[in-house]
Amino acid sequence: MNLIWKCMFQQRYSPNPFKEVTNIKLSGFDISSTTITVTNILGEMINRFNPDSENIEWKRNGNAPGIYLIQITDGYNHRITQKIVIE
């Protein structure tokens, strides 16, 4: 992944770590073709969804405290993975 690509596609998670809800802000992604996949540290899929805006609220929904990975992929095969922590 080159530096130009990293600057074009950005995501922010706030807060991280979080207790109940974190907000995900996407920038540069084609939202109509974006998929967000959440996995636990063992690689087991916890959730997969298609956002309808650049601002997403992701709720804990009973998931245990620990480390999770959020992978954001769009229809052009751009992919970013970020670690989030549930307290």
N, C-alpha and C positions, 0 to 999 in steps of 0.2 A: 504494500500500500504506500503510495507516495504522499508527500506533504501536501500537495495541492488537493488531492482527494480528501485528506483528513480535514482540511479547512472548509471544504464545500459541504460536508455532511457532519453535523454536530448533534449531540444529544446531551442533556443535562438531567440529573436526578436530584431532587430536593425534597425532603432531606435524605441523606444516605450516610449513616444507617438510619433506619426508621422503625417505628413501632407498629403503626396501623396502616398508614397511607404514605405513598411517595408520589411525587409529580414528575412526569417525564416530559421534557420539552424537546421536540425534534426540529431540526432546521436543515433544509436542503433535500429532504427526502420527498419522493413522489408519494404522497399519502395514499392515493388511490390504489397503489400496488405494494404498500408496505405491510409487512407481517412482523409482529413482535412475539418472540418465543421466550418463555421463562423456564429455566431448568434449575434443579437443585445441584449441589456440588457433585453428586453422583451421576449427573447427566440425565436424570429422569425428568421428563417434561411435566411441568406444573400447570402451565397455561399457555395458550396460543390464541392470538386475536389480531384482527385488522383494525388499526385505529381509524377514527373518522375525523381527527383533527391533529394539529401539531402539539397540542397540549393534552396529555393523558394522565388520568389519575389511576394508579394501580394499588389495589387494596390487598392487604395481607391475606384475608379470607381463610383464617385458620392455619396457614402455613407456619411450621415450627420456626423458632429463631434459628438463624444460621446464614450461610453464604449462598447466594443465588446468582445466576448469570442471566442477563437479559440480552438477547440477540435481536438486532433490528436488521431486517433484510428488505430491500425493495425489488421491484420488477426488473431492475437493471443489474441485479446480482451484486449490489453494494451491500456490504455486511459489516456491522459494528457489534462487538460484544463488550459488555460492561458488567463488572461485579457490583452487586448491591447486597446490603446486609440488613436482615431483619433482627431487631433486638428482642 
